[in-house]
Amino acid sequence: MAMAAALQGLKVQAGPQLGQSLARLFASAAAPGTIKVEVMPYKMHRLDAPSNVVETSVEELKTFYHTMYRMRRMEIAADMMYKAKFIRGFCHLYDGQEAVLTGIEAAITKKDSIITSYRDHCQHISRGGSIFSLMAELMGKAEGATRGLGGSMHIYNKKGHFYGGNGIVGAQIPLGAGIALAHKYRGEPNVCITMYGDGAANQGQKYEALNMAGLWNLPCIFVCENNHYGMGTAEWRAAKSPLYYTRGDYIPGIKVDGMDVLAVKNAVAFAKAYALANGPIVMEMDTYRYHGHSMSDPGSTYRTRDEINAMRTERDPIERVKKLLLANGVDAAELKKIDKEVKAEVDGAVEAAKAGTIPPDHWLWKNMYMAPLGAEVRGVLPGVYKSPDFDPEYKN
């Protein structure tokens, strides 16, 4: 779109002028077929706000609808497979939060990097992975995204510039700053999207990472996905200040309606332009998860079903886009066709994953070292040792 081209060539200045400059860009003359949508105004910290009038098109809205519905169906399928015991261990679902990731991807390129927490299934898809490889990984199959060895919490795709899937709360935040440092060191015009939840926002390592990112002007966009519950604890019980977009103190921040894909796309485009010119920025995405924290959490003991149903009814990100499409002349039958195609894709991926192969035992000690140098790994039984080998393609 014209906005993306303008942002690419923008020479941004620090200070209040940034918001004004981008606001003018975002309010530029609309191209034929452009739909203008007013989103919720942004709340800002140390920056002027961009315009909350976003330009889109029917084709872009269809893409958003397809992407978010695909994520939703995939996570619902994961729920069903977990309950049927095809998926074991931990499993954290993303349904409800689809607009955050979809809007982010619409504003960046595949050369930009993403790192996130253990709620990572949809990032694998948005970075070019298949639903089959995701489902195979969840089921512990050799055809999985990480060969069935990582499971739900450790999805990873270096070729797609997706650096996980990190199981320790908040661990991805300093890693994200490091990835941003690599982009800057190599002179690349790219940012690292570093995603974390409101629970992780209270981690000490986050503030150490913010300090270094600010000190070195790293192109890092710190994205707090505030779904309002850190596991089963409401944000007001855990955070003295729930204004997560201001938590960077000396680093600018922006709060976004994370249930509106257009608001997210617009804000992330703004944030990327800022980060490339000036360094880190903190974003708070006001979102909501429909499932509990993980599949072991029913999600209804610390919040009411009325609250969850109200969010589904009033703020669902997919329904919001669907209403926009219907209001702009798209036939409901066309959207039902998308639904049917996506369901068939997900169902096929699930069945293929079920038929996948279990990794051989010796993969458990493969690729522990790039150069094993004759090292041995102690086994479970006394006196039993294994010799690891380096085989990144898992050819044997």
C-alpha positions as CSV (number, residue, x, y, z in Angstrom):
1,M,0.0,0.0,0.0
2,A,1.0,3.6,-0.4
3,M,1.4,4.0,3.3
4,A,4.0,1.2,3.5
5,A,6.0,2.8,0.7
6,A,5.9,6.2,2.5
7,L,7.0,4.7,5.7
8,Q,9.9,2.9,4.0
9,G,11.4,6.2,2.8
10,L,10.6,8.2,5.9
11,K,13.4,10.1,7.6
12,V,12.0,10.2,11.1
13,Q,13.0,12.7,13.8
14,A,12.9,12.1,17.5
15,G,10.4,14.0,19.7
16,P,6.8,15.2,19.2
17,Q,7.3,15.8,15.5
18,L,7.3,12.0,14.9
19,G,3.7,11.6,15.7
20,Q,2.7,14.6,13.6
21,S,4.7,13.5,10.6
22,L,3.2,10.0,10.6
23,A,-0.3,11.4,11.3
24,R,0.0,13.4,8.1
25,L,1.1,10.3,6.2
26,F,-1.7,8.2,7.5
27,A,-4.3,10.9,6.6
28,S,-3.0,11.2,3.0
29,A,-5.4,11.0,0.0
30,A,-7.0,7.6,-0.3
31,A,-6.4,5.4,-3.4
32,P,-9.4,4.1,-5.4
33,G,-11.1,1.2,-3.6
34,T,-9.7,2.3,-0.3
35,I,-11.9,2.0,2.8
36,K,-11.2,4.4,5.7
37,V,-11.9,3.1,9.2
38,E,-11.7,5.0,12.4
39,V,-10.2,2.9,15.2
40,M,-10.0,3.5,18.9
41,P,-7.7,6.5,19.7
42,Y,-4.2,5.4,20.8
43,K,-2.9,6.2,24.3
44,M,0.6,7.5,24.2
45,H,3.6,7.9,26.5
46,R,6.4,10.4,25.5
47,L,5.1,10.6,21.9
48,D,2.3,12.2,19.9
49,A,-0.3,9.8,18.6
50,P,-0.6,8.8,14.9
51,S,-4.0,9.3,13.2
52,N,-6.6,6.8,14.3
53,V,-8.1,6.8,10.8
54,V,-6.8,3.6,9.0
55,E,-6.9,2.9,5.3
56,T,-7.7,-0.7,4.1
57,S,-9.4,-2.5,1.3
58,V,-11.8,-5.3,0.8
59,E,-8.9,-7.6,-0.4
60,E,-6.8,-6.8,2.7
61,L,-9.8,-7.4,5.0
62,K,-10.4,-10.8,3.3
63,T,-6.8,-11.7,3.9
64,F,-7.2,-10.7,7.6
65,Y,-10.4,-12.7,7.9
66,H,-8.8,-15.8,6.4
67,T,-5.6,-15.5,8.5
68,M,-7.4,-15.0,11.8
69,Y,-10.1,-17.7,11.1
70,R,-7.3,-20.1,10.2
71,M,-5.6,-19.4,13.5
72,R,-8.8,-19.8,15.4
73,R,-9.7,-23.2,13.8
74,M,-6.2,-24.5,14.4
75,E,-6.3,-23.6,18.1
76,I,-9.8,-25.1,18.4
77,A,-8.4,-28.3,16.8
78,A,-5.5,-28.3,19.3
79,D,-8.1,-28.0,22.1
80,M,-9.9,-31.1,20.8
81,M,-6.8,-33.1,20.2
82,Y,-5.6,-32.3,23.7
83,K,-8.8,-33.5,25.2
84,A,-8.6,-36.6,23.1
85,K,-5.1,-37.2,24.5
86,F,-3.3,-37.0,21.2
87,I,-1.5,-33.9,22.6
88,R,0.2,-34.3,26.0
89,G,2.0,-31.9,28.4
90,F,1.5,-28.2,28.3
91,C,-0.6,-26.4,25.7
92,H,-1.3,-22.7,25.7
93,L,-3.9,-21.5,23.1
94,Y,-4.1,-18.1,21.3
95,D,-7.7,-17.9,20.4
96,G,-9.1,-14.4,21.0
97,Q,-5.7,-12.8,20.5
98,E,-5.5,-13.3,16.7
99,A,-5.7,-9.6,15.8
100,V,-2.5,-8.8,17.6
101,L,-0.3,-11.1,15.5
102,T,-2.2,-10.6,12.3
103,G,-1.9,-6.9,12.6
104,I,1.8,-7.1,13.4
105,E,2.6,-9.2,10.4
106,A,0.6,-6.8,8.1
107,A,2.9,-4.0,9.2
108,I,6.3,-5.7,9.0
109,T,8.2,-8.0,6.6
110,K,9.4,-11.6,6.9
111,K,12.9,-10.2,7.3
112,D,11.8,-8.6,10.6
113,S,12.2,-11.0,13.5
114,I,9.6,-12.3,16.1
115,I,10.2,-13.9,19.4
116,T,7.5,-14.8,21.9
117,S,6.5,-16.8,24.9
118,Y,5.2,-20.4,25.1
119,R,1.8,-19.2,23.6
120,D,3.5,-19.6,20.2
121,H,1.4,-21.8,17.8
122,C,0.1,-19.0,15.6
123,Q,3.5,-17.3,15.2
124,H,4.7,-20.5,13.6
125,I,1.9,-20.2,11.0
126,S,2.3,-16.5,10.4
127,R,6.1,-17.0,9.8
128,G,5.5,-19.5,7.0
129,G,5.1,-22.8,8.8
130,S,2.3,-25.2,8.0
131,I,-0.6,-26.3,10.1
132,F,0.5,-29.9,9.6
133,S,4.0,-29.3,11.0
134,L,2.5,-27.5,13.9
135,M,0.0,-30.3,14.7
136,A,2.7,-32.9,14.2
137,E,4.9,-31.1,16.7
138,L,2.1,-30.9,19.2
139,M,1.6,-34.6,18.9
140,G,5.3,-35.3,19.2
141,K,5.8,-36.6,15.7
142,A,9.1,-36.5,13.7
143,E,7.4,-34.5,11.0
144,G,6.8,-31.6,13.4
145,A,8.2,-28.1,13.3
146,T,11.0,-29.0,15.7
147,R,11.1,-32.7,14.9
148,G,8.6,-33.6,17.7
149,L,11.3,-32.8,20.3
150,G,10.1,-29.3,21.3
151,G,6.4,-29.7,21.8
152,S,3.8,-26.9,22.2
153,M,6.1,-24.5,24.1
154,H,9.2,-24.5,21.9
155,I,8.2,-24.0,18.3
156,Y,11.1,-22.4,16.3
157,N,11.7,-21.5,12.7
158,K,15.0,-19.7,12.1
159,K,14.4,-19.5,8.3
160,G,11.2,-17.5,9.1
161,H,13.1,-15.3,11.6
162,F,10.9,-16.8,14.3
163,Y,13.0,-17.4,17.5
164,G,10.5,-19.3,19.6
165,G,8.6,-20.4,21.7
166,N,10.3,-19.8,25.1
167,G,9.2,-21.7,28.1
168,I,10.6,-19.6,30.9
169,V,8.3,-16.6,31.7
170,G,9.9,-13.4,30.3
171,A,13.0,-15.2,29.0
172,Q,12.3,-14.0,25.4
173,I,12.5,-10.3,26.4
174,P,16.3,-10.0,26.7
175,L,16.7,-12.4,23.8
176,G,14.6,-10.1,21.7
177,A,16.8,-7.2,22.5
178,G,19.8,-9.3,21.4
179,I,18.1,-10.1,18.1
180,A,17.5,-6.4,17.6
181,L,21.2,-5.8,18.4
182,A,22.1,-8.3,15.7
183,H,19.9,-6.4,13.1
184,K,21.5,-3.1,14.0
185,Y,25.1,-4.6,14.1
186,R,24.6,-6.0,10.5
187,G,23.1,-2.7,9.3
188,E,19.7,-4.3,8.4
189,P,16.6,-2.2,8.1
190,N,14.7,-4.5,10.4
191,V,13.2,-4.7,13.8
192,C,12.6,-7.5,16.4
193,I,9.1,-7.9,17.7
194,T,9.5,-9.0,21.2
195,M,6.1,-10.4,22.6
196,Y,5.3,-11.0,26.2
197,G,2.2,-11.1,28.5
198,D,1.1,-8.8,31.3
199,G,2.3,-11.4,33.8
200,A,5.9,-11.3,32.3
201,A,5.7,-7.5,32.4
202,N,6.7,-7.6,36.0
203,Q,9.9,-9.6,35.4
204,G,13.1,-8.0,36.4
205,Q,14.9,-9.1,33.3
206,K,12.5,-7.0,31.2
207,Y,13.8,-3.8,32.7
208,E,17.4,-4.8,32.2
209,A,16.6,-5.5,28.6
210,L,14.8,-2.1,28.3
211,N,17.8,-0.3,29.7
212,M,20.2,-1.9,27.3
213,A,17.9,-1.4,24.3
214,G,17.4,2.2,25.2
215,L,21.1,2.8,25.9
216,W,22.1,1.4,22.5
217,N,19.0,2.6,20.5
218,L,18.1,-0.9,19.4
219,P,15.4,-1.5,16.9
220,C,13.2,-3.5,19.3
221,I,9.5,-3.2,19.6
222,F,8.5,-4.6,23.0
223,V,4.9,-5.8,22.6
224,C,3.0,-6.6,25.8
225,E,-0.1,-8.7,25.0
226,N,-2.2,-7.7,27.9
227,N,-4.9,-10.3,28.1
228,H,-5.6,-9.2,31.7
229,Y,-4.7,-12.4,33.4
230,G,-1.2,-13.7,34.3
231,M,-2.2,-17.3,34.6
232,G,-5.2,-17.1,37.0
233,T,-4.3,-13.7,38.5
234,A,-6.0,-10.6,37.3
235,E,-3.7,-7.7,36.4
236,W,-5.0,-5.5,39.2
237,R,-3.9,-8.1,41.7
238,A,-0.4,-8.3,40.4
239,A,0.6,-4.9,39.0
240,K,0.8,-1.7,41.0
241,S,0.6,0.1,37.7
242,P,-1.3,-1.7,34.9
243,L,-0.3,1.0,32.4
244,Y,2.1,-1.3,30.6
245,Y,2.8,1.1,27.7
246,T,4.3,3.5,30.2
247,R,6.6,0.9,31.9
248,G,9.5,1.8,29.7
249,D,9.8,5.1,31.6
250,Y,12.4,6.8,29.4
251,I,11.2,4.7,26.4
252,P,8.1,5.9,24.5
253,G,5.0,3.8,24.5
254,I,1.6,3.3,22.8
255,K,-1.5,1.5,23.9
256,V,-3.6,-0.2,21.2
257,D,-7.0,-1.9,20.9
258,G,-5.5,-5.4,20.4
259,M,-8.9,-6.8,19.4
260,D,-8.9,-4.6,16.2
261,V,-6.5,-5.8,13.5
262,L,-6.6,-2.5,11.7
263,A,-5.6,-0.6,14.9
264,V,-2.7,-3.0,15.4
265,K,-1.5,-2.8,11.8
266,N,-1.6,1.0,11.9
267,A,0.2,1.3,15.3
268,V,2.9,-1.3,14.4
269,A,3.7,0.5,11.2
270,F,4.1,3.7,13.3
271,A,6.3,1.8,15.8
272,K,8.5,0.3,13.2
273,A,9.3,3.6,11.7
274,Y,10.1,5.0,15.1
275,A,12.2,2.1,16.2
276,L,14.4,2.1,13.0
277,A,15.1,5.8,13.4
278,N,15.3,6.2,17.2
279,G,15.4,2.9,19.1
280,P,13.0,0.9,21.2
281,I,9.3,1.5,21.8
282,V,6.9,-0.3,24.1
283,M,3.5,-1.3,22.8
284,E,0.6,-2.6,25.0
285,M,-2.0,-4.6,23.1
286,D,-5.3,-4.6,25.0
287,T,-6.5,-8.1,24.1
288,Y,-8.2,-11.2,25.7
289,R,-7.8,-15.0,25.7
290,Y,-10.9,-17.1,25.4
291,H,-9.3,-20.3,26.8
292,G,-7.7,-20.4,30.2
293,H,-3.9,-19.9,30.7
294,S,-3.3,-23.4,29.4
295,M,-5.3,-26.5,28.7
296,S,-5.0,-27.5,32.4
297,D,-6.8,-24.3,33.4
298,P,-10.6,-24.2,32.8
299,G,-10.4,-20.4,32.8
300,S,-13.6,-19.9,34.6
301,T,-12.6,-20.1,38.3
302,Y,-11.1,-16.6,38.4
303,R,-13.4,-14.9,35.9
304,T,-17.0,-15.3,35.0
305,R,-18.5,-16.9,32.0
306,D,-20.5,-13.7,31.4
307,E,-17.2,-11.8,31.1
308,I,-15.9,-14.3,28.5
309,N,-19.2,-14.3,26.6
310,A,-19.3,-10.5,26.6
311,M,-15.8,-10.3,25.0
312,R,-16.8,-12.8,22.3
313,T,-20.0,-10.9,21.6
314,E,-18.7,-7.3,21.7
315,R,-15.0,-7.4,20.8
316,D,-14.3,-10.6,18.8
317,P,-11.5,-9.7,16.3
318,I,-12.8,-12.0,13.5
319,E,-16.4,-10.8,13.9
320,R,-15.3,-7.2,13.7
321,V,-13.6,-7.9,10.3
322,K,-16.6,-9.9,9.1
323,K,-19.0,-7.1,9.8
324,L,-16.7,-4.7,7.9
325,L,-16.6,-7.0,4.9
326,L,-20.4,-7.5,4.8
327,A,-20.9,-3.7,5.2
328,N,-18.6,-3.2,2.1
329,G,-20.5,-5.5,-0.3
330,V,-18.9,-8.9,0.3
331,D,-21.4,-11.7,0.1
332,A,-21.9,-13.9,3.2
333,A,-21.6,-16.9,1.0
334,E,-18.0,-16.0,0.1
335,L,-17.0,-15.9,3.8
336,K,-18.7,-19.2,4.4
337,K,-16.6,-20.6,1.5
338,I,-13.5,-19.4,3.3
339,D,-14.7,-21.0,6.5
340,K,-15.2,-24.3,4.8
341,E,-11.8,-24.3,3.0
342,V,-10.0,-23.5,6.3
343,K,-11.9,-26.2,8.2
344,A,-10.9,-28.7,5.5
345,E,-7.3,-27.7,5.7
346,V,-7.2,-27.9,9.5
347,D,-9.0,-31.3,9.5
348,G,-6.6,-32.7,6.9
349,A,-3.6,-31.5,8.9
350,V,-4.8,-33.1,12.0
351,E,-5.4,-36.5,10.4
352,A,-2.0,-36.3,8.7
353,A,-0.3,-35.5,12.0
354,K,-2.0,-38.4,13.7
355,A,-0.5,-40.7,11.1
356,G,3.0,-39.2,11.6
357,T,6.0,-41.1,12.9
358,I,7.4,-41.2,16.4
359,P,11.0,-39.9,16.6
360,P,13.6,-42.6,17.2
361,D,15.1,-42.8,20.6
362,H,18.6,-41.8,19.5
363,W,17.2,-38.3,18.5
364,L,17.0,-37.5,22.2
365,W,20.8,-37.0,22.3
366,K,21.2,-35.7,18.7
367,N,22.4,-32.1,18.1
368,M,23.3,-31.3,21.7
369,Y,26.6,-30.0,20.5
370,M,27.7,-28.6,17.1
371,A,31.0,-30.3,17.5
372,P,30.6,-33.3,20.0
373,L,34.4,-34.0,20.1
374,G,33.8,-37.4,21.5
375,A,31.7,-36.2,24.4
376,E,29.3,-38.6,26.0
377,V,25.9,-38.0,27.6
378,R,24.9,-40.0,30.7
379,G,21.8,-42.1,30.3
380,V,19.1,-43.0,32.7
381,L,20.6,-46.4,33.8
382,P,23.9,-46.5,35.8
383,G,26.9,-46.9,33.6
384,V,25.1,-46.1,30.4
385,Y,26.4,-43.3,28.2
386,K,25.4,-42.1,24.8
387,S,27.6,-40.4,22.1
388,P,25.7,-37.4,20.6
389,D,26.2,-36.5,17.0
390,F,25.6,-33.3,15.0
391,D,22.9,-33.8,12.3
392,P,20.8,-30.6,11.9
393,E,18.8,-32.1,9.1
394,Y,18.0,-35.3,11.1
395,K,18.9,-37.5,8.1
396,N,19.4,-40.5,10.3
